[in-house]
Amino acid sequence: MAAGVTSRVRLMTSILIAPIRNAGVLATQAATIDSLSNGRLTLGLAVGGREDDYLAGLAPYRNRGKRFDEMLMHMRRIWAGDTFTDDSNPSGPAPIQPGAGLTIGSGAAR
């Protein structure tokens, strides 16, 4: 809704824990918001360091970094217009800005 009633305000997510989500759905959702906002989305993604987030998301905590890398590659393919179906339709809209304004978050373990 913010994208529809504004023309200059940037839209930004908090840092989303990517490996507890479906890469294709996340890429399509981000590209849709980026397109609707005319390229004003900043999408924040991270691996996440709390195991309880993964338990709540019904996702495995182990190998989350490797899965995150694979997700990023898959998402970039979707944003580039690669097809994943037999009918050769793109998996979703292309974002206005390359990578849907992707920002990667990180932190150090204590």
Biopython code that builds the backbone (N, CA, C, O; Angstrom):
import numpy as np
from Bio.PDB.StructureBuilder import StructureBuilder

atoms = [
    (1, "MET", "N", (0.820, -1.187, 0.000)),
    (1, "MET", "CA", (0.000, 0.000, 0.000)),
    (1, "MET", "C", (0.866, 1.252, 0.000)),
    (1, "MET", "O", (0.529, 2.242, -0.649)),
    (2, "ALA", "N", (1.980, 1.211, 0.725)),
    (2, "ALA", "CA", (2.860, 2.385, 0.768)),
    (2, "ALA", "C", (3.382, 2.718, -0.619)),
    (2, "ALA", "O", (3.537, 3.889, -0.966)),
    (3, "ALA", "N", (3.651, 1.696, -1.407)),
    (3, "ALA", "CA", (4.148, 1.932, -2.766)),
    (3, "ALA", "C", (3.094, 2.602, -3.631)),
    (3, "ALA", "O", (3.431, 3.380, -4.524)),
    (4, "GLY", "N", (1.824, 2.311, -3.380)),
    (4, "GLY", "CA", (0.752, 2.858, -4.191)),
    (4, "GLY", "C", (0.390, 4.296, -3.872)),
    (4, "GLY", "O", (-0.137, 5.009, -4.726)),
    (5, "VAL", "N", (0.666, 4.726, -2.653)),
    (5, "VAL", "CA", (0.265, 6.084, -2.261)),
    (5, "VAL", "C", (1.447, 7.038, -2.144)),
    (5, "VAL", "O", (1.276, 8.189, -1.745)),
    (6, "THR", "N", (2.635, 6.574, -2.486)),
    (6, "THR", "CA", (3.822, 7.425, -2.473)),
    (6, "THR", "C", (4.545, 7.268, -3.798)),
    (6, "THR", "O", (4.291, 6.328, -4.551)),
    (7, "SER", "N", (5.443, 8.190, -4.074)),
    (7, "SER", "CA", (6.225, 8.057, -5.303)),
    (7, "SER", "C", (7.721, 8.203, -5.061)),
    (7, "SER", "O", (8.521, 7.904, -5.947)),
    (8, "ARG", "N", (8.113, 8.661, -3.866)),
    (8, "ARG", "CA", (9.540, 8.849, -3.593)),
    (8, "ARG", "C", (10.031, 8.068, -2.373)),
    (8, "ARG", "O", (11.229, 7.813, -2.257)),
    (9, "VAL", "N", (9.148, 7.691, -1.476)),
    (9, "VAL", "CA", (9.548, 6.989, -0.263)),
    (9, "VAL", "C", (10.084, 5.612, -0.627)),
    (9, "VAL", "O", (9.444, 4.860, -1.361)),
    (10, "ARG", "N", (11.273, 5.288, -0.102)),
    (10, "ARG", "CA", (11.847, 3.958, -0.337)),
    (10, "ARG", "C", (11.205, 2.972, 0.622)),
    (10, "ARG", "O", (10.817, 3.341, 1.731)),
    (11, "LEU", "N", (11.094, 1.742, 0.208)),
    (11, "LEU", "CA", (10.538, 0.669, 1.020)),
    (11, "LEU", "C", (11.677, -0.264, 1.405)),
    (11, "LEU", "O", (12.470, -0.667, 0.555)),
    (12, "MET", "N", (11.757, -0.606, 2.680)),
    (12, "MET", "CA", (12.850, -1.465, 3.130)),
    (12, "MET", "C", (12.337, -2.489, 4.127)),
    (12, "MET", "O", (11.591, -2.173, 5.054)),
    (13, "THR", "N", (12.762, -3.723, 3.906)),
    (13, "THR", "CA", (12.440, -4.764, 4.879)),
    (13, "THR", "C", (13.440, -4.676, 6.021)),
    (13, "THR", "O", (14.497, -4.059, 5.891)),
    (14, "SER", "N", (13.096, -5.292, 7.127)),
    (14, "SER", "CA", (14.132, -5.567, 8.117)),
    (14, "SER", "C", (14.961, -6.703, 7.514)),
    (14, "SER", "O", (14.682, -7.135, 6.395)),
    (15, "ILE", "N", (15.948, -7.182, 8.215)),
    (15, "ILE", "CA", (16.716, -8.309, 7.693)),
    (15, "ILE", "C", (15.872, -9.571, 7.842)),
    (15, "ILE", "O", (15.557, -9.987, 8.957)),
    (16, "LEU", "N", (15.513, -10.171, 6.725)),
    (16, "LEU", "CA", (14.739, -11.404, 6.721)),
    (16, "LEU", "C", (15.690, -12.587, 6.780)),
    (16, "LEU", "O", (16.726, -12.591, 6.115)),
    (17, "ILE", "N", (15.348, -13.571, 7.558)),
    (17, "ILE", "CA", (16.160, -14.788, 7.629)),
    (17, "ILE", "C", (15.776, -15.643, 6.423)),
    (17, "ILE", "O", (14.758, -16.336, 6.432)),
    (18, "ALA", "N", (16.595, -15.582, 5.408)),
    (18, "ALA", "CA", (16.266, -16.190, 4.123)),
    (18, "ALA", "C", (16.132, -17.717, 4.162)),
    (18, "ALA", "O", (15.164, -18.234, 3.603)),
    (19, "PRO", "N", (17.054, -18.472, 4.794)),
    (19, "PRO", "CA", (16.983, -19.928, 4.680)),
    (19, "PRO", "C", (15.768, -20.585, 5.331)),
    (19, "PRO", "O", (15.608, -21.800, 5.213)),
    (20, "ILE", "N", (14.911, -19.835, 6.008)),
    (20, "ILE", "CA", (13.676, -20.447, 6.519)),
    (20, "ILE", "C", (12.521, -20.210, 5.555)),
    (20, "ILE", "O", (11.379, -20.558, 5.855)),
    (21, "ARG", "N", (12.813, -19.617, 4.395)),
    (21, "ARG", "CA", (11.788, -19.305, 3.402)),
    (21, "ARG", "C", (12.055, -20.064, 2.097)),
    (21, "ARG", "O", (13.132, -20.622, 1.894)),
    (22, "ASN", "N", (11.061, -20.067, 1.236)),
    (22, "ASN", "CA", (11.184, -20.649, -0.090)),
    (22, "ASN", "C", (11.804, -19.605, -1.016)),
    (22, "ASN", "O", (11.275, -18.501, -1.140)),
    (23, "ALA", "N", (12.904, -19.935, -1.658)),
    (23, "ALA", "CA", (13.642, -18.978, -2.486)),
    (23, "ALA", "C", (12.810, -18.443, -3.643)),
    (23, "ALA", "O", (12.854, -17.248, -3.936)),
    (24, "GLY", "N", (12.059, -19.309, -4.300)),
    (24, "GLY", "CA", (11.254, -18.874, -5.438)),
    (24, "GLY", "C", (10.145, -17.924, -5.034)),
    (24, "GLY", "O", (9.901, -16.918, -5.701)),
    (25, "VAL", "N", (9.481, -18.243, -3.948)),
    (25, "VAL", "CA", (8.399, -17.378, -3.466)),
    (25, "VAL", "C", (8.965, -16.040, -3.014)),
    (25, "VAL", "O", (8.417, -14.989, -3.348)),
    (26, "LEU", "N", (10.052, -16.071, -2.262)),
    (26, "LEU", "CA", (10.671, -14.839, -1.779)),
    (26, "LEU", "C", (11.136, -13.955, -2.934)),
    (26, "LEU", "O", (10.920, -12.744, -2.906)),
    (27, "ALA", "N", (11.767, -14.541, -3.940)),
    (27, "ALA", "CA", (12.237, -13.769, -5.102)),
    (27, "ALA", "C", (11.066, -13.150, -5.850)),
    (27, "ALA", "O", (11.138, -11.991, -6.258)),
    (28, "THR", "N", (10.005, -13.895, -6.033)),
    (28, "THR", "CA", (8.827, -13.382, -6.742)),
    (28, "THR", "C", (8.148, -12.275, -5.953)),
    (28, "THR", "O", (7.748, -11.261, -6.525)),
    (29, "GLN", "N", (8.014, -12.458, -4.643)),
    (29, "GLN", "CA", (7.398, -11.429, -3.809)),
    (29, "GLN", "C", (8.222, -10.142, -3.842)),
    (29, "GLN", "O", (7.671, -9.051, -3.988)),
    (30, "ALA", "N", (9.535, -10.273, -3.706)),
    (30, "ALA", "CA", (10.405, -9.092, -3.720)),
    (30, "ALA", "C", (10.345, -8.385, -5.070)),
    (30, "ALA", "O", (10.267, -7.158, -5.126)),
    (31, "ALA", "N", (10.381, -9.150, -6.152)),
    (31, "ALA", "CA", (10.323, -8.540, -7.489)),
    (31, "ALA", "C", (8.989, -7.841, -7.715)),
    (31, "ALA", "O", (8.941, -6.789, -8.353)),
    (32, "THR", "N", (7.915, -8.412, -7.202)),
    (32, "THR", "CA", (6.598, -7.793, -7.342)),
    (32, "THR", "C", (6.545, -6.461, -6.610)),
    (32, "THR", "O", (6.068, -5.471, -7.164)),
    (33, "ILE", "N", (7.028, -6.423, -5.378)),
    (33, "ILE", "CA", (7.037, -5.171, -4.614)),
    (33, "ILE", "C", (7.966, -4.158, -5.269)),
    (33, "ILE", "O", (7.642, -2.972, -5.332)),
    (34, "ASP", "N", (9.113, -4.610, -5.755)),
    (34, "ASP", "CA", (10.041, -3.706, -6.425)),
    (34, "ASP", "C", (9.397, -3.121, -7.679)),
    (34, "ASP", "O", (9.537, -1.929, -7.956)),
    (35, "SER", "N", (8.703, -3.948, -8.423)),
    (35, "SER", "CA", (8.037, -3.489, -9.639)),
    (35, "SER", "C", (6.907, -2.510, -9.314)),
    (35, "SER", "O", (6.799, -1.455, -9.939)),
    (36, "LEU", "N", (6.066, -2.861, -8.339)),
    (36, "LEU", "CA", (4.950, -1.987, -7.958)),
    (36, "LEU", "C", (5.422, -0.645, -7.415)),
    (36, "LEU", "O", (4.731, 0.363, -7.559)),
    (37, "SER", "N", (6.593, -0.630, -6.794)),
    (37, "SER", "CA", (7.115, 0.607, -6.208)),
    (37, "SER", "C", (8.046, 1.353, -7.164)),
    (37, "SER", "O", (8.666, 2.345, -6.782)),
    (38, "ASN", "N", (8.141, 0.881, -8.390)),
    (38, "ASN", "CA", (9.017, 1.488, -9.396)),
    (38, "ASN", "C", (10.483, 1.512, -8.946)),
    (38, "ASN", "O", (11.184, 2.511, -9.109)),
    (39, "GLY", "N", (10.922, 0.397, -8.381)),
    (39, "GLY", "CA", (12.335, 0.243, -8.019)),
    (39, "GLY", "C", (12.728, 0.865, -6.698)),
    (39, "GLY", "O", (13.874, 1.282, -6.531)),
    (40, "ARG", "N", (11.801, 0.939, -5.750)),
    (40, "ARG", "CA", (12.115, 1.589, -4.471)),
    (40, "ARG", "C", (12.286, 0.606, -3.317)),
    (40, "ARG", "O", (12.306, 1.027, -2.161)),
    (41, "LEU", "N", (12.409, -0.693, -3.598)),
    (41, "LEU", "CA", (12.566, -1.689, -2.539)),
    (41, "LEU", "C", (14.031, -1.908, -2.194)),
    (41, "LEU", "O", (14.880, -1.991, -3.081)),
    (42, "THR", "N", (14.320, -2.000, -0.906)),
    (42, "THR", "CA", (15.594, -2.513, -0.422)),
    (42, "THR", "C", (15.255, -3.771, 0.360)),
    (42, "THR", "O", (14.583, -3.710, 1.390)),
    (43, "LEU", "N", (15.718, -4.902, -0.130)),
    (43, "LEU", "CA", (15.425, -6.207, 0.465)),
    (43, "LEU", "C", (16.598, -6.645, 1.317)),
    (43, "LEU", "O", (17.682, -6.900, 0.793)),
    (44, "GLY", "N", (16.401, -6.736, 2.615)),
    (44, "GLY", "CA", (17.453, -7.168, 3.527)),
    (44, "GLY", "C", (17.349, -8.645, 3.831)),
    (44, "GLY", "O", (16.305, -9.111, 4.287)),
    (45, "LEU", "N", (18.420, -9.395, 3.585)),
    (45, "LEU", "CA", (18.452, -10.840, 3.837)),
    (45, "LEU", "C", (19.671, -11.205, 4.663)),
    (45, "LEU", "O", (20.708, -10.546, 4.583)),
    (46, "ALA", "N", (19.540, -12.258, 5.456)),
    (46, "ALA", "CA", (20.661, -12.766, 6.243)),
    (46, "ALA", "C", (20.454, -14.254, 6.507)),
    (46, "ALA", "O", (19.383, -14.806, 6.254)),
    (47, "VAL", "N", (21.497, -14.881, 7.016)),
    (47, "VAL", "CA", (21.450, -16.298, 7.365)),
    (47, "VAL", "C", (20.719, -16.504, 8.680)),
    (47, "VAL", "O", (19.959, -17.462, 8.826)),
    (48, "GLY", "N", (20.939, -15.629, 9.622)),
    (48, "GLY", "CA", (20.328, -15.779, 10.947)),
    (48, "GLY", "C", (21.170, -16.677, 11.821)),
    (48, "GLY", "O", (21.701, -17.689, 11.364)),
    (49, "GLY", "N", (21.288, -16.308, 13.063)),
    (49, "GLY", "CA", (22.137, -17.069, 13.962)),
    (49, "GLY", "C", (21.417, -17.709, 15.135)),
    (49, "GLY", "O", (22.049, -18.322, 15.995)),
    (50, "ARG", "N", (20.098, -17.570, 15.174)),
    (50, "ARG", "CA", (19.346, -18.134, 16.301)),
    (50, "ARG", "C", (18.628, -19.408, 15.884)),
    (50, "ARG", "O", (17.787, -19.398, 14.985)),
    (51, "GLU", "N", (18.967, -20.493, 16.542)),
    (51, "GLU", "CA", (18.361, -21.775, 16.186)),
    (51, "GLU", "C", (16.855, -21.784, 16.422)),
    (51, "GLU", "O", (16.128, -22.477, 15.710)),
    (52, "ASP", "N", (16.373, -21.026, 17.409)),
    (52, "ASP", "CA", (14.936, -21.026, 17.683)),
    (52, "ASP", "C", (14.132, -20.421, 16.521)),
    (52, "ASP", "O", (12.975, -20.793, 16.324)),
    (53, "ASP", "N", (14.719, -19.503, 15.755)),
    (53, "ASP", "CA", (14.039, -18.984, 14.566)),
    (53, "ASP", "C", (13.810, -20.101, 13.554)),
    (53, "ASP", "O", (12.762, -20.161, 12.911)),
    (54, "TYR", "N", (14.784, -20.974, 13.420)),
    (54, "TYR", "CA", (14.670, -22.096, 12.487)),
    (54, "TYR", "C", (13.665, -23.131, 12.982)),
    (54, "TYR", "O", (12.926, -23.716, 12.190)),
    (55, "LEU", "N", (13.642, -23.351, 14.287)),
    (55, "LEU", "CA", (12.656, -24.270, 14.845)),
    (55, "LEU", "C", (11.246, -23.747, 14.604)),
    (55, "LEU", "O", (10.353, -24.511, 14.239)),
    (56, "ALA", "N", (11.045, -22.454, 14.807)),
    (56, "ALA", "CA", (9.725, -21.854, 14.583)),
    (56, "ALA", "C", (9.351, -21.886, 13.101)),
    (56, "ALA", "O", (8.173, -22.007, 12.765)),
    (57, "GLY", "N", (10.340, -21.778, 12.216)),
    (57, "GLY", "CA", (10.099, -21.793, 10.780)),
    (57, "GLY", "C", (10.093, -23.178, 10.162)),
    (57, "GLY", "O", (9.961, -23.321, 8.946)),
    (58, "LEU", "N", (10.236, -24.201, 10.996)),
    (58, "LEU", "CA", (10.261, -25.599, 10.532)),
    (58, "LEU", "C", (11.329, -25.828, 9.470)),
    (58, "LEU", "O", (11.110, -26.547, 8.494)),
    (59, "ALA", "N", (12.474, -25.212, 9.672)),
    (59, "ALA", "CA", (13.582, -25.344, 8.729)),
    (59, "ALA", "C", (14.820, -25.833, 9.482)),
    (59, "ALA", "O", (14.993, -25.503, 10.656)),
    (60, "PRO", "N", (15.680, -26.611, 8.828)),
    (60, "PRO", "CA", (16.887, -27.091, 9.494)),
    (60, "PRO", "C", (17.895, -25.964, 9.718)),
    (60, "PRO", "O", (18.128, -25.140, 8.834)),
    (61, "TYR", "N", (18.477, -25.941, 10.890)),
    (61, "TYR", "CA", (19.481, -24.937, 11.249)),
    (61, "TYR", "C", (20.830, -25.266, 10.609)),
    (61, "TYR", "O", (21.582, -24.378, 10.209)),
    (62, "ARG", "N", (21.112, -26.561, 10.526)),
    (62, "ARG", "CA", (22.376, -27.041, 9.982)),
    (62, "ARG", "C", (22.472, -26.701, 8.494)),
    (62, "ARG", "O", (21.470, -26.773, 7.783)),
    (63, "ASN", "N", (23.642, -26.337, 8.021)),
    (63, "ASN", "CA", (23.917, -26.023, 6.614)),
    (63, "ASN", "C", (23.173, -24.788, 6.106)),
    (63, "ASN", "O", (22.974, -24.638, 4.900)),
    (64, "ARG", "N", (22.763, -23.906, 7.015)),
    (64, "ARG", "CA", (21.995, -22.732, 6.596)),
    (64, "ARG", "C", (22.805, -21.793, 5.705)),
    (64, "ARG", "O", (22.241, -21.161, 4.812)),
    (65, "GLY", "N", (24.111, -21.690, 5.930)),
    (65, "GLY", "CA", (24.948, -20.829, 5.097)),
    (65, "GLY", "C", (25.010, -21.324, 3.666)),
    (65, "GLY", "O", (24.906, -20.534, 2.727)),
    (66, "LYS", "N", (25.177, -22.615, 3.493)),
    (66, "LYS", "CA", (25.221, -23.205, 2.156)),
    (66, "LYS", "C", (23.871, -23.026, 1.460)),
    (66, "LYS", "O", (23.816, -22.687, 0.278)),
    (67, "ARG", "N", (22.789, -23.254, 2.197)),
    (67, "ARG", "CA", (21.455, -23.070, 1.615)),
    (67, "ARG", "C", (21.218, -21.610, 1.227)),
    (67, "ARG", "O", (20.588, -21.328, 0.207)),
    (68, "PHE", "N", (21.724, -20.682, 2.046)),
    (68, "PHE", "CA", (21.585, -19.263, 1.745)),
    (68, "PHE", "C", (22.296, -18.927, 0.432)),
    (68, "PHE", "O", (21.743, -18.221, -0.412)),
    (69, "ASP", "N", (23.513, -19.429, 0.260)),
    (69, "ASP", "CA", (24.248, -19.213, -1.001)),
    (69, "ASP", "C", (23.462, -19.751, -2.191)),
    (69, "ASP", "O", (23.363, -19.090, -3.224)),
    (70, "GLU", "N", (22.903, -20.954, -2.045)),
    (70, "GLU", "CA", (22.118, -21.556, -3.122)),
    (70, "GLU", "C", (20.860, -20.740, -3.404)),
    (70, "GLU", "O", (20.468, -20.564, -4.557)),
    (71, "MET", "N", (20.232, -20.246, -2.339)),
    (71, "MET", "CA", (19.036, -19.410, -2.501)),
    (71, "MET", "C", (19.354, -18.148, -3.287)),
    (71, "MET", "O", (18.604, -17.768, -4.187)),
    (72, "LEU", "N", (20.467, -17.495, -2.952)),
    (72, "LEU", "CA", (20.840, -16.267, -3.645)),
    (72, "LEU", "C", (21.041, -16.517, -5.137)),
    (72, "LEU", "O", (20.612, -15.716, -5.968)),
    (73, "MET", "N", (21.689, -17.618, -5.471)),
    (73, "MET", "CA", (21.887, -17.955, -6.889)),
    (73, "MET", "C", (20.540, -18.193, -7.578)),
    (73, "MET", "O", (20.309, -17.713, -8.688)),
    (74, "HIS", "N", (19.665, -18.930, -6.916)),
    (74, "HIS", "CA", (18.348, -19.228, -7.480)),
    (74, "HIS", "C", (17.527, -17.945, -7.647)),
    (74, "HIS", "O", (16.879, -17.751, -8.676)),
    (75, "MET", "N", (17.555, -17.080, -6.647)),
    (75, "MET", "CA", (16.807, -15.825, -6.706)),
    (75, "MET", "C", (17.317, -14.938, -7.839)),
    (75, "MET", "O", (16.524, -14.322, -8.550)),
    (76, "ARG", "N", (18.621, -14.873, -8.007)),
    (76, "ARG", "CA", (19.188, -14.066, -9.094)),
    (76, "ARG", "C", (18.777, -14.597, -10.462)),
    (76, "ARG", "O", (18.556, -13.825, -11.395)),
    (77, "ARG", "N", (18.675, -15.926, -10.577)),
    (77, "ARG", "CA", (18.198, -16.517, -11.837)),
    (77, "ARG", "C", (16.749, -16.123, -12.102)),
    (77, "ARG", "O", (16.387, -15.803, -13.234)),
    (78, "ILE", "N", (15.932, -16.144, -11.073)),
    (78, "ILE", "CA", (14.528, -15.743, -11.225)),
    (78, "ILE", "C", (14.450, -14.282, -11.644)),
    (78, "ILE", "O", (13.716, -13.931, -12.568)),
    (79, "TRP", "N", (15.210, -13.432, -10.959)),
    (79, "TRP", "CA", (15.191, -11.999, -11.279)),
    (79, "TRP", "C", (15.726, -11.721, -12.682)),
    (79, "TRP", "O", (15.357, -10.721, -13.298)),
    (80, "ALA", "N", (16.589, -12.596, -13.189)),
    (80, "ALA", "CA", (17.122, -12.430, -14.539)),
    (80, "ALA", "C", (16.154, -12.934, -15.604)),
    (80, "ALA", "O", (16.402, -12.765, -16.798)),
    (81, "GLY", "N", (15.042, -13.559, -15.175)),
    (81, "GLY", "CA", (14.034, -14.020, -16.121)),
    (81, "GLY", "C", (14.150, -15.465, -16.524)),
    (81, "GLY", "O", (13.460, -15.903, -17.444)),
    (82, "ASP", "N", (15.017, -16.233, -15.852)),
    (82, "ASP", "CA", (15.113, -17.660, -16.164)),
    (82, "ASP", "C", (13.763, -18.330, -15.919)),
    (82, "ASP", "O", (13.002, -17.912, -15.046)),
    (83, "THR", "N", (13.481, -19.347, -16.679)),
    (83, "THR", "CA", (12.223, -20.074, -16.532)),
    (83, "THR", "C", (12.487, -21.407, -15.845)),
    (83, "THR", "O", (13.562, -21.994, -15.964)),
    (84, "PHE", "N", (11.482, -21.859, -15.131)),
    (84, "PHE", "CA", (11.600, -23.118, -14.401)),
    (84, "PHE", "C", (10.411, -24.021, -14.680)),
    (84, "PHE", "O", (10.159, -24.969, -13.937)),
    (85, "THR", "N", (9.674, -23.729, -15.755)),
    (85, "THR", "CA", (8.509, -24.526, -16.109)),
    (85, "THR", "C", (8.619, -24.955, -17.564)),
    (85, "THR", "O", (9.409, -24.406, -18.332)),
    (86, "ASP", "N", (7.819, -25.936, -17.926)),
    (86, "ASP", "CA", (7.831, -26.436, -19.306)),
    (86, "ASP", "C", (7.239, -25.435, -20.295)),
    (86, "ASP", "O", (7.550, -25.492, -21.485)),
    (87, "ASP", "N", (6.387, -24.515, -19.822)),
    (87, "ASP", "CA", (5.746, -23.584, -20.754)),
    (87, "ASP", "C", (6.584, -22.332, -21.007)),
    (87, "ASP", "O", (6.128, -21.415, -21.691)),
    (88, "SER", "N", (7.796, -22.282, -20.467)),
    (88, "SER", "CA", (8.759, -21.203, -20.705)),
    (88, "SER", "C", (8.296, -19.824, -20.238)),
    (88, "SER", "O", (8.787, -18.809, -20.731)),
    (89, "ASN", "N", (7.365, -19.778, -19.302)),
    (89, "ASN", "CA", (6.979, -18.498, -18.711)),
    (89, "ASN", "C", (7.929, -18.174, -17.580)),
    (89, "ASN", "O", (8.320, -19.070, -16.831)),
    (90, "PRO", "N", (8.313, -16.904, -17.436)),
    (90, "PRO", "CA", (9.168, -16.547, -16.302)),
    (90, "PRO", "C", (8.472, -16.881, -14.992)),
    (90, "PRO", "O", (7.243, -16.904, -14.923)),
    (91, "SER", "N", (9.248, -17.136, -13.968)),
    (91, "SER", "CA", (8.694, -17.510, -12.673)),
    (91, "SER", "C", (8.039, -16.343, -11.961)),
    (91, "SER", "O", (7.298, -16.557, -11.001)),
    (92, "GLY", "N", (8.279, -15.147, -12.385)),
    (92, "GLY", "CA", (7.677, -13.983, -11.761)),
    (92, "GLY", "C", (8.103, -12.733, -12.491)),
    (92, "GLY", "O", (8.846, -12.793, -13.471)),
    (93, "PRO", "N", (7.628, -11.595, -12.008)),
    (93, "PRO", "CA", (8.018, -10.345, -12.672)),
    (93, "PRO", "C", (9.490, -10.042, -12.438)),
    (93, "PRO", "O", (10.070, -10.467, -11.438)),
    (94, "ALA", "N", (10.075, -9.324, -13.343)),
    (94, "ALA", "CA", (11.458, -8.894, -13.153)),
    (94, "ALA", "C", (11.450, -7.647, -12.276)),
    (94, "ALA", "O", (10.594, -6.777, -12.439)),
    (95, "PRO", "N", (12.393, -7.557, -11.353)),
    (95, "PRO", "CA", (12.463, -6.341, -10.551)),
    (95, "PRO", "C", (12.918, -5.170, -11.414)),
    (95, "PRO", "O", (13.580, -5.368, -12.433)),
    (96, "ILE", "N", (12.565, -3.959, -11.013)),
    (96, "ILE", "CA", (12.990, -2.762, -11.729)),
    (96, "ILE", "C", (14.491, -2.566, -11.573)),
    (96, "ILE", "O", (15.193, -2.294, -12.547)),
    (97, "GLN", "N", (14.981, -2.703, -10.343)),
    (97, "GLN", "CA", (16.406, -2.542, -10.078)),
    (97, "GLN", "C", (17.062, -3.919, -9.989)),
    (97, "GLN", "O", (16.437, -4.866, -9.511)),
    (98, "PRO", "N", (18.293, -4.044, -10.435)),
    (98, "PRO", "CA", (18.967, -5.345, -10.381)),
    (98, "PRO", "C", (18.998, -5.899, -8.960)),
    (98, "PRO", "O", (19.394, -5.203, -8.025)),
    (99, "GLY", "N", (18.580, -7.150, -8.805)),
    (99, "GLY", "CA", (18.627, -7.802, -7.506)),
    (99, "GLY", "C", (17.632, -7.268, -6.500)),
    (99, "GLY", "O", (17.781, -7.512, -5.303)),
    (100, "ALA", "N", (16.621, -6.545, -6.952)),
    (100, "ALA", "CA", (15.573, -6.012, -6.071)),
    (100, "ALA", "C", (16.165, -5.244, -4.886)),
    (100, "ALA", "O", (15.646, -5.323, -3.772)),
    (101, "GLY", "N", (17.244, -4.508, -5.123)),
    (101, "GLY", "CA", (17.831, -3.704, -4.054)),
    (101, "GLY", "C", (18.360, -4.535, -2.903)),
    (101, "GLY", "O", (18.238, -4.140, -1.744)),
    (102, "LEU", "N", (18.937, -5.666, -3.207)),
    (102, "LEU", "CA", (19.380, -6.630, -2.202)),
    (102, "LEU", "C", (20.463, -6.089, -1.298)),
    (102, "LEU", "O", (21.454, -5.523, -1.759)),
    (103, "THR", "N", (20.260, -6.272, 0.015)),
    (103, "THR", "CA", (21.251, -5.935, 1.036)),
    (103, "THR", "C", (21.435, -7.174, 1.891)),
    (103, "THR", "O", (20.457, -7.769, 2.342)),
    (104, "ILE", "N", (22.683, -7.568, 2.119)),
    (104, "ILE", "CA", (22.985, -8.754, 2.915)),
    (104, "ILE", "C", (23.425, -8.312, 4.306)),
    (104, "ILE", "O", (24.322, -7.482, 4.453)),
    (105, "GLY", "N", (22.778, -8.881, 5.323)),
    (105, "GLY", "CA", (23.162, -8.582, 6.700)),
    (105, "GLY", "C", (24.021, -9.690, 7.258)),
    (105, "GLY", "O", (23.932, -10.840, 6.826)),
    (106, "SER", "N", (24.851, -9.342, 8.219)),
    (106, "SER", "CA", (25.685, -10.360, 8.856)),
    (106, "SER", "C", (26.025, -9.908, 10.263)),
    (106, "SER", "O", (25.806, -8.757, 10.641)),
    (107, "GLY", "N", (26.550, -10.818, 11.005)),
    (107, "GLY", "CA", (26.981, -10.522, 12.363)),
    (107, "GLY", "C", (28.029, -11.524, 12.782)),
    (107, "GLY", "O", (28.239, -12.532, 12.108)),
    (108, "ALA", "N", (28.665, -11.260, 13.855)),
    (108, "ALA", "CA", (29.701, -12.161, 14.365)),
    (108, "ALA", "C", (29.187, -12.864, 15.610)),
    (108, "ALA", "O", (28.490, -12.268, 16.431)),
    (109, "ALA", "N", (29.536, -14.126, 15.737)),
    (109, "ALA", "CA", (29.157, -14.870, 16.930)),
    (109, "ALA", "C", (29.961, -14.353, 18.124)),
    (109, "ALA", "O", (31.116, -13.949, 17.990)),
    (110, "ARG", "N", (29.332, -14.378, 19.272)),
    (110, "ARG", "CA", (30.020, -13.915, 20.475)),
    (110, "ARG", "C", (30.824, -15.007, 21.117)),
    (110, "ARG", "O", (31.466, -14.781, 22.143)),
]
sb = StructureBuilder()
sb.init_structure("model")
sb.init_model(0)
sb.init_chain("A")
sb.init_seg("    ")
for serial, (resi, resn, name, xyz) in enumerate(atoms, 1):
    if name == "N":
        sb.init_residue(resn, " ", resi, " ")
    sb.init_atom(name, np.array(xyz, "f"), 0.0, 1.0, " ", f" {name:<3s}", serial, name[0])
structure = sb.get_structure()
